[in-house]
Amino acid sequence: MARYTGYKRPRDTKKALGELFRYMGYHKWLLLLVAVLVLISTGANVAGTYLLKPVINDFILPGDIRGLICALAGMGIMYFCGALSTFGYNRLMVKTSQKVVGDIRRDLFAHVQKLPLKYFDTNTHGELMSRFTNDVDTVQEALNNSFTSVIQNSLTLAGTVVMLIVLDRGMALIVIGFLLIMFAFIKWNGKQSKAYYDRQQEYLAGINGFAEEMVAGQKVEKIFNHEEEDMKIFREKNEALRKASTKALAYSSMMIPCIVSLSYGCYAVSACVGGLLAIAGRMDLGTLAAYLVYVRQSAMPLNQFTQQVNFILSALAGAERIFEMMEEEPETDEGTVRLVRVDRRQYAWEDEAGNRTLLRGDVRFENVVFGYVPGKKVLDGISLYAKPGQKIAFVGSTGAGKTTIINLINRFYEIESGKILYDGIDIRKIRKDDLRRSLAMVIQDTHLFTGTIADNIRYGRLDATDEEVVRAAKLANADSFIRRLPDGYKTMLYSDGSNLSQGQRQLLAIARAAVAHPPVLILDEATSSVDTRTERLIEKGMDAIMEGRTVFVIAHRLSTVRNSKAIMVLEHGKIMERGSHEELLEEKGRYYQLYTGMYELE
């Protein structure tokens, strides 16, 4: 039996159920067969009990042994058919539920791939992953067990009440009265337990988050001797969780005993009244026997129904979160200009009319205004250009808008006003996939995927040969450390490359960009995690990578931008200074202050 775990109820049960039924509708014939088998199974159980009346009255009391054997054989066949139906619908429901959940998981992942970067910036990774894990698992569990159980128990309860009325209307009032008391108790108990289960989930999430922080930050905790204070906080959180869990379990654990006690009371009253009626000759023995069996059966579906309904509501809450994510607006793309290959190393932009413009890597900003939040400008009237083959550097304080410029070139965000031109074409007219395929980017927060080192480098261009992978690694100065690993380029990486140093991981990211052979290369603090000696070696390799390409560089180490064609000094979303290294030093402005140490980047 599924147990209610205290998830929040869905805000719109009807909508969540409708969406779930839509996915279930893709497999309607399987579900129809399940419904037929559930009906057969329930009918066999309910009808089998009713047959006790004729068996006792017509065969046992008269002493008709032959007739009794035939009747019992018929009952056996009926129960056997019910058992086969139960086995059949359970197996079919498992198969169907896996198909439904597989469809949901597939569509969810496909939709997530289309969401804009802004969505991921405003939602935590753990929150998003819980849709694929906790929420999908809850829906799967409900489909496997709860939905068919609720249907069967509902039919069983309804059938039992109907048969009680058929057997004896007056006696049926006793059972109906007790059922109403049970319903009232279940409603009260569910309200109380839900409140404490919700608190339990809240406190459990808090204690899990705190424990995760403490485990991840053990070194910092020990450095500052914070163990005692953290233990005090943990004890407080743990005590709050203990109290809420105790109350929640106290209420939920009394459900079954109380329902069972009420059912025993109902049975005792029914047996006494029925026995008196039988003695008085107002009820035959067969009717009394069948009636009492129905009384014993009446409480079980009610109890199971209540438990399963709680779990289904929890699953619908999970489904609601899944479908809410699937309703998020995907990244729009109105671009019509495509990137086509002219020859092995040359690409061109092609519009709807078939006109082609060779891809050169000329990037221009014309009075660009942008803000992540309406009314708060991050870039205010930015104008700049990078001719093909030029290296453009951005320096400035944190929050000045350097990385924002890079994000706008990729169209991770849309500008408020102005234009960004790529080879004279407004980037809003270029298909996003093609635009991003023409760019390669190395960011400060390196991400590696589970797979071999060669696979991670080849991520930059999936059709790259082994020779090209090795050549890219050599350009990035990664080849030497790769060959020192036990399996070289076949070394498996796990957990975002946790078996490598931060510097080594960044070298692989640079090699990944190198293998892509991009016309435009973007380096966002690409050498921030390597030492000065390795940085110089990388720069030599990067010079080879950057040859003939337009390069945008963001760096805090000003030594890495000295050879740039133009250096842009940004402050508060505006370009304060621009020029070469020598020109900016001669001006003795902000760049001169930064370079000589008179002013530090914040």
N, C-alpha and C positions, 0 to 999 in steps of 0.2 A: 504494500500500500504506500502511495506517495505521501510524503509528510510536508506540511506547510512550513516553509522556511522563512516567512516574514518579508517577502518582497513587497514593494509598494503595489497597490492596485492600479489598474490602467485608468487613465483619466477619461478615456472614451472607449468603453468596452465594446460598444456596437461597431465602431469603426475598426478597432483592432481585430475583432472577430470576422468582420467582413473581408478584410485584407487576407486573413489567414484562410478563410473559406475560398478566396479567389485562387490561392495556390493549391488548396486541396481539390479545387474543381478541375485542375489539369489532370487529375487521376480519378475522375468521377466514377468510372466503371469499376475500378477496384474498390472504391469506397461504397458503391452500391452493393457489391457482393458482400462486403464486410457488414453492411446494414442488414442484409437478408440473413446472414449467418448469426448475427446478434439476435435477431428476431426469433429465429429457430431455437437458439440456445435458451433464450428467456422463456419462450413458449413451452418448451419441453419441461423446464423446471417448474413453472407455474401449473401447467396442466397435469404433470406427474403427481403433484400433491393432491389435486382434486380427485384423482383416480382412487385415492385411499377410501373414499366414501363408497363407491360401488364394490370395491374389493371386499371391504368388511361386511357391508350389508347384504350383498348378493352372493358371496362365495364363502367367506369365513364363517359367518353365523349359521348359514344353512348347511355347512359342511361339504360344499361342492369342491372336492379336491382337484378334479380335472379342470373345472372352470377357473379355480384359483391359479393353477399352474399356467394356464393360457393367459390369464390377466397379468400375472407377474412377468411372463415372457414379453407381453406387450409393453408393460411399463419399462422393462429392461431395454427393449429396442428403442423406446422413446428417449430414455436417459442416455443411451449410447449415441443416438443421433445428436442430442444436445451437447454431449462431450466432444464429439467430432466437430460440431459447429464452433464450439469454444476454441478448440485447437486451431481450426481453420482461420477464424477471424483474428486470433492473436498473431498467427504467422503472417497473414496478409496485412495486418495493421502495422507490424514492424517494417515490412517491405515498403508499404505506402508512406509511412512516416519518414523513412530514410530518403525516399524520393522527394517528398515535400521539403524536408530540411535541406537536402542537397540543392534543390532549386533556389531556396531562399538564400543559402550561403553563397551560391554562385552569383545570383543577382546582386547581393549586397556587395561582394568584392568587386564586381564589374562596375557598380555605381560609385564605390569609393574611389576607383581609379579615375573617375571623371570629375571628382569634386575639386574645386579651386584650392590653391595653397592656403588661402585665408581661412578656410574651414579647419585645416589642421593646425593653424597657428592659434586658433581660439578654442580648441578642444584638446584635452590631455590625451596622450597615447593610451594610457590605461583605460580611460573612459571609452575610447573608440574600440579598443581590443575586446572590452567586455561584451560588445555587441556580437562579436564572432565566437566568443567562448561561453560566458555565463548565460546570456540571453538565448542564444541558439540552442544550447544544451537544455535549458528549461523548456523551450518549445518542443524539442525533440522528445523529452521525457513525457510531456503531457500528451503528445500525439501517440506515443508508444502505448501508454497505459491509461491515462485519465479519460480521454474522450470516449473510448469504447466502454470504459467502466461506468462513466456517468450515464451514458445511454442505457446500458444494460440494467443498472441499478434503478434508474427512473422507471423503465418498463416493468422491472420486477416489483417495485413498490406499488405502481399503479395497478398491475395485474393482481397482486396480492389483495389490495383493498377491494377491487371489483369482485374477486372470488369470495372474500369474506361477506360482502353484501349479498352475493348470490346464495351462499350457504345459509346465512341467517342475518336479516337486517337489524334486528334488535341487538344481537350480540356484537355486530360490527361496530355499533356506536361505542362500545368499550374500547376497542382498539383505536378507533379514530380519535377518541378523547385523549388516550395516552400519546398518540402520535403528535397531536397538537401541543401537548406539554413538552414532548421531545423537541419539536421545532422551536418553541419559545426558548428552551434552555440552550439549544445549539446557537440560536441567534445571539443571545446574551453572552455566552461563552466565547463565541467567535469575535465579538466586538471587544471584549476584554483582552483576549490573547493577542489579537491583531495589534492593539496599541503597544503592548510590551514587546512583541516581535519586531515591530517597526523600530522601537528604541534599541532593541538588541542588534539589529542590522546596522543602525547608525553608530552605536558604540563599537561594534566589531570592525566596521570600516575604519574608525578612528584608531583603534588599537593596532590593526594591521599596518596602517600607514605609519604610525609612530615606530613600530618594531622594524619596519623596512628602512626607515630613515636612520635608526640607530645602528642597524647592521651595516648599512652602507657607509655610515660616518663613524665607524669604530675608532679610526685613527685620530680624527679630530676630537672625539669624546675623551680619549685617553690623554691627548696632549694637554687639554684644558681641565683635566681631573673633574669631569662632569658626570661621572658614573652615579654618584649618590643622588644628585638632583634628578637625573633621568629616571632612576629607579623609583623615586618618589612620584614622578609624573605617571610612570607605568602602573604603579600600584593604584593610583586614583582611577585611571582609565579601566584597569582590570576589575576593580571593585564595582564600578558603575556597570560594566558589562555583566558581572556576576549577578548583581541584583536584578537587572532587567531580564537576564536569561532565566533566573529562578522563578520570577513572576510569570514569564511567558510559558515556561514548561509546567508550572503549577496549574495554570488554567487549561493548557492544551492536554495535559495528561489526565485531567479529570473528565474529559469528554467521553471516552469509551467506557470507563467504569460507571458513570452516571447513566449513559444510554442503556448499558447492559442491565443496570439495576432497575431502571424504569421498565425495560422489556420483561424482566423477571416478574416485576409487580403486575404488569399487564397480563402475563401468562398465568400468574396465580389467580388473579381476579377472574379471568376468562375460564380457567379450569374449574373454579368453584361454582361460578354461575352456570357454566355448561353442564357440570355434573349434576347440579340440582334440577336443571331442565331435563336432562336425560332420565333421572329418577322419576320425575313427574310425567314422563312420557311425551314431552313437548319437543324433544330432539333425539334423533336416532344416534346410535353409537358411531356409525361411519361418518356422519356429519360432524360429530364432536371431535373425532380423531383428526379429520382433515382440517377442521377449524383451528385446533390447537397447534398443528404443524405450521399453518399459515401465520399464526400469532408469533411463533418463534422466528419465522422468516422475516417478519415485517420490520424489525429493528435493524437487522444487518444491512440491507441496502440503504436505509436512511443514514446510518453512521458512515458507510463507505462513500455515499453520495456527498455528504458534507465535507469529508476529508479531500475528496477529489476536486470538488468545486473550488476549495481554497487553492489547491495547486494549479487548477486551470486558470484562475484569476491571476495568479503569479506568473504563469506562462504567457497570458495575454498582455501583462505589463511588459514582459520581456519582448514580446512580438511588437508591441506598440513602440518601444525604443528602436527596434530594428527598422520598422516601417517609417518612423520619423526620420531616421538617417537616410533611408532610401528616397524620401521626399525632398531632401535637401537639393537645392538648385545646382545642377552640374555646371561645370565650366563651359561658358558659351564660346562659340567660335564661328564668326561670320566671314572668316577669311576665304578667299577664292584663289589666291596666288599660291602655286605649288612649287616645290623644290624638285628639279629633275636633274638626272645625271647626263652630262654632255659627253664626258669621256671618263677614264679611270680616276682622274684626280680633279676634274672640273665639274662644277654644278652651275645651274642657271635657274632664275625665277621665271615661271611660266604662268601667264594670266589666262583667263577663260577664252580669250581670242586666239591663244596659241603663241602670243608674242613673248619672246624670251629676253631676259636681262642677265648677263653673266654675273655670277656671285663674286663680288670683289671684297666685301667686308667693310664698306663705307657706312659708318654709323653716325647719325646726327640727332641731337636734341634741339628742338626749337621752342623755347619759352614754355617748358614743361612745368605744370603745377600738379602736385599730388599730395594726398594725405590718407593715412590709414583709417582715420576717423573723420567724418564730415566736419568741416569747420576748423580742423587743426592741420595746417600745412607742414609737411615734412620737407618737400621740395617746393621752392617758390621762384618760379620763372627761370628754371635752369636751361641754359643754351650752351651746347658744346658740340664738337665734332671730332671724329677719329677717322682719318683717311686710311685706306687699305695699307696694311703693313706697319702702321704706327702703334707705338706703345703709349697708352695713356694711363696715368696714375692718379689715384684719389687719396688724399690725406686729410685728416681732420679729427676732431674729437668724436667720442662715442655719441651716436645719435645725430651726427651732422647730416646724414643722408647718403653715406657712401654705398652701403649695401642696398639701399632702396633703389639707387640708380641701376644697379645690376639686376635687381628683381624686375624692374620695368622693362629692361631690354628683353628679358625672357617672357614678358607678358604674364608673370605670375600675378601681377596686379594691373589694373587698368588706370590710366592717367585721367585726371579731371579735365585738363585742358592742355593745349599745345600739341606738338607732334613729335614722334620718334620715327626717323626715316632710316631704312636699311637699304643701301644701294638705290636711294631715291624713292623707295616704296614705303608708304605708311605701313608700319608693322601690323596695324589692325586689319589690313587687307591680306596679310600672309596667314596661311593656315598655321595654327599653333604648333602642331606636330612637326611641320617642315621648318618653321622658324627655330625651334629648339634643337632640331637635328643639325642645324648649321652652326650651333654654338657648343662649346665644351666649357665646363665650369669646374673649378677646384675650390671647394669651400673649406672654411676652418674646421667645421664639425664633420669630420670624415665618417662616412658610413660604408662598411664592408658587409657583404652578404655571405651567407653560409655556402661554402663551395671552395674550390681550390684557388690558389693565388692567381693562376692563369685565368680562371673563370672570372675573377674579380677585375682583372685588367681588361679582359675581353668584353666586359660589360659596356665599355665605351663604344665598341663596335663589334657586334656579335659575329660578323663574318671574318674577323681578323684571323690570320694564320698564326701558327705557333712562332714562326720567325718574326712576324710583326709584333707579337706580344713581347718577345724577348728584346727586340729593338726599342720598343717604347719603355721597357723597364730600364734599359741601359741609359736612355736619354734622361730619365728621372733619377738616375743614380740608385736605382733599387735592385739592380741585377746582382750586385755583390752580396748583399745580405740575404737575398732570396736563395742563392746557391749554397749559402751556409746552412740553410734549414735542412732538416732530415730528408724531406722529400722534394726539396727544391720548388719548382713551379707547381708541383702536384700536392704541395702541403695544404691540408684542409684547414679552413678558417671557420671558427664558430663564435657565437656571441659577439658579433660585430668586430671580429679580429682581436679578441681579448688576449690571445697568446702572442701578440705583437706589441711593440712599444708604440706610443702615440706618433713618434716621428716616422717609424716604419709604415704605419697605416697611412700617413699623409703622403709618403713617397709612392705608395700604391695608387692613391687617388690621382696623383700627378701623372703616373704612368697610364692610368685609365683615360685621362684627358688626351695624352699624347697619342694613344693608339687610334683615337677618333679622327685624327687629321682634320681638325675644324678650321674653317676660315676665320672664325672669331673665337678667341680664347679669353676666359674670364678667370682671374685668380683673386679670390677673396681670402686674404691672410693665408695663402697657400703654404708658406714656409714658417708659420708661427710656432710649430711644434718641433722644429729641428734646430740643432745647434749651429753655431756660426760657421764651422768648417763644412758641415754638410750643406748648409745653405749656399755657400759659395760654389760647391760642386753642382748643386741643383741648378743654380743660375746659369752655369755653363751649358748644362743640358737644356735648360729652358730657352736659352738663346737659339738653339737649334730648332726647338719646337716652335718658337715664335717667329722664325724667319718667314717672311712673306705673309704673315697673319696679323690681323688687328687684335691688339691685346689690351684688356682693361685690368689694372692691378689695384688692389686695395691693400695697403700695408701700414703697420705702425712703425716698422723698422725703416727709417728713411733711407738707409744705405741700399735697400733693395729697389728703390725707385729712381736712383740718380741717373740711370741711362735712359729714362723715359723721354719720349719726344715732347710730351707736355705733362705737367703736373698741375692738378687742380686742388686747391686748398678750399675745403668746404667748411662752413660754419653756419649753423641754424638754417640749413636748407638752401643756402646761397653760395655761389662761387666767389670767394673773397679775392683770390689770386690765381693766376694761371701763367704758365711759362715753363721753360726748361729749368733744370737744376741750377745752372749758372745764372740764368736771368733772374730767378727768384732770389738767389743769394745776393745779387747786386741790388735788388729792390730793398733789401733789409726790412722786409715786412714780417708777416706771421710765419711764413716758411723759414725764413732766416732765424727767427727766434726758436722755432722747433728744432732746426738742424743744429744750432749751436747750444741748445739746452737752456736757453733763456726762458722758454715756455714749453710746458709739457702737455702732451695729449691727455685729455681727461677721459 
